[in-house]
């Protein structure tokens, strides 16, 4: 593309080349009136082919999409224009580079990874609420205004879910960077908000492990791996990560959209609850804590008050509720109490001891885990109090602290 340094667009002088992409070039510009730096994204506005027409339409759509979204974690747009054969978007300038830049030189703890991904999930939930799907989530499109303030950028491939929006995908075109694209983007299936859930799951995986969840010797192998193979298990890629992160990643990276989180808000809720519980989950035991008595509880069938379980092992901090089947042997087996007929999953939910309190977590059960008739989201954790009623599908259990 032609060197535009020194040119003016919309009253802004282009001072420095910042980056180039498939559609446009980004320059650093200066706003003399407000004494501030801006980013100016420029592309040719003269089109002679169908492909160029699609690219210009996407460029205009990007400006419209960002203009609709006022959110603290979405890059701000200041204006759009077309002049002298060029189209341009005036945007907030971010000096901290991208998350991709930082991944090359920095290792993130899993807590830091959550703190970075959660604001991006909030921004995407906001975009989805306004009918906009990003479709190109990757570290290069997450800008860092500072160490803990990510900004979602580059809506050039965004899909606006509203009537009469023209289709801007050419046959055979894979939207999104290959390493982060959802299987349905590769197969040209139905595209909805769950493609952003998948891509953000890949970003989280990479933050946690510094690796991608799929391997391939060639670009084609890499592309096809997500259509035929499960992702490399999180704990295989990095064995020292907390095990409770694995099912979160597994659900976000499910090959079928039906098996993923069904909305970005669901994904966000699980991330928030995992972050909020983490100080208790990973507090190191002191001598005093080891001397604390085991917080004992019992479970009774609510229907007839029959006692079915009592804690007895002080080292046991996690107990699976489910039903025994072949190799599956949960600590709290509901099979003898009609679990199969009642629709209890083999690994239905889990009781977790955190410090001196017990929590319950749904393990993605088919028919749900409920506490006092309120259904938990998959992998949501809920603190229990004595007298709470836990319902696993149709079996109701009375939780009693001793």
Secondary structure as UniProt FT lines:
FT   TURN            5..6
FT   STRAND          8..9
FT   TURN            10..11
FT   STRAND          12..20
FT   STRAND          25..31
FT   TURN            32..35
FT   STRAND          36..44
FT   HELIX           50..68
FT   TURN            72..73
FT   STRAND          77..83
FT   TURN            84..85
FT   STRAND          86..92
FT   TURN            95..96
FT   HELIX           99..105
FT   HELIX           110..129
FT   TURN            130..131
FT   STRAND          132..133
FT   HELIX           139..141
FT   STRAND          142..146
FT   TURN            147..148
FT   STRAND          149..152
FT   TURN            156..157
FT   STRAND          159..160
FT   TURN            163..164
FT   TURN            171..172
FT   HELIX           178..180
FT   HELIX           183..186
FT   TURN            187..188
FT   HELIX           194..209
FT   HELIX           219..228
FT   HELIX           234..237
FT   TURN            239..240
FT   HELIX           243..245
FT   HELIX           246..252
FT   HELIX           257..259
FT   HELIX           264..281
FT   HELIX           287..291
FT   STRAND          297..301
FT   TURN            302..304
FT   STRAND          307..310
FT   TURN            314..315
FT   STRAND          318..322
FT   TURN            326..327
FT   STRAND          332..333
FT   HELIX           335..337
FT   HELIX           339..342
FT   STRAND          347..354
FT   TURN            355..356
FT   STRAND          357..362
FT   STRAND          369..371
FT   TURN            372..373
FT   STRAND          374..375
FT   TURN            378..379
FT   STRAND          381..383
FT   TURN            386..387
FT   STRAND          389..392
FT   TURN            393..394
FT   STRAND          395..401
//
